Amino acid sequence: MRSDTQNWIALAEYDLETAHHMLVTGRYLYVVFLCHLALEKMLKACVTEVTQGFPARTHDLIYLIKKSGLEIPQEMLEFIGKINTASVPTRYPEDLQHALQEYPRSVVDNYLSQAEQVIRWLKEQLSKL
């Protein structure tokens, strides 16, 4: 495995760990943001390994999936689409109080759990490349 691929994986794991810390401190918007960021970096690891080059500077998870060539299970793909859409409003909420109401602990727990599942799956796929 390429060293830059390994670095993307390490960065994704770091962001996921930070998401856990944000959950404990009640910073729920940052949990969603960091889950998206961790998925982005893990997908960039996949793109790097498949293309043998540096991935595009994008935050679009669907674009990165296409570039990776991976056949992602439908349930995971639906979650990725959902968190991809949530990325901008959680980064730049127009109304902070509304955003906080939209992402309570129960919702954020679910996002974190699903992000971890997808990242585990992506790591398994990387080990097969």
HUHU-V742557 format. One record per pair of residues at least 24 apart in sequence whose ideal C-beta (glycine too) atoms are under 6 Angstrom apart, sorted by the first residue. I is the first residue (numbers start at 0). GAP is how many residues later the second one is. D is the distance in whole Angstrom. If there is no record, write none. Layout:
i=I gap=GAP d=D
i=I gap=GAP d=D
//
This chain:
i=3 gap=44 d=6
i=4 gap=40 d=5
i=4 gap=43 d=5
i=4 gap=44 d=5
i=7 gap=33 d=5
i=7 gap=36 d=5
i=7 gap=37 d=4
i=8 gap=36 d=5
i=10 gap=30 d=5
i=11 gap=26 d=5
i=11 gap=29 d=4
i=11 gap=30 d=4
i=18 gap=93 d=6
i=27 gap=75 d=5
i=27 gap=80 d=4
i=28 gap=61 d=5
i=28 gap=70 d=6
i=28 gap=74 d=6
i=30 gap=77 d=5
i=30 gap=81 d=6
i=31 gap=54 d=6
i=31 gap=58 d=4
i=31 gap=71 d=6
i=31 gap=79 d=5
i=32 gap=57 d=5
i=32 gap=58 d=6
i=34 gap=76 d=5
i=34 gap=77 d=6
i=34 gap=80 d=4
i=35 gap=47 d=5
i=35 gap=51 d=5
i=38 gap=76 d=6
i=41 gap=77 d=5
i=41 gap=80 d=5
i=48 gap=80 d=5
i=69 gap=55 d=6
i=75 gap=42 d=5
i=78 gap=35 d=5
//
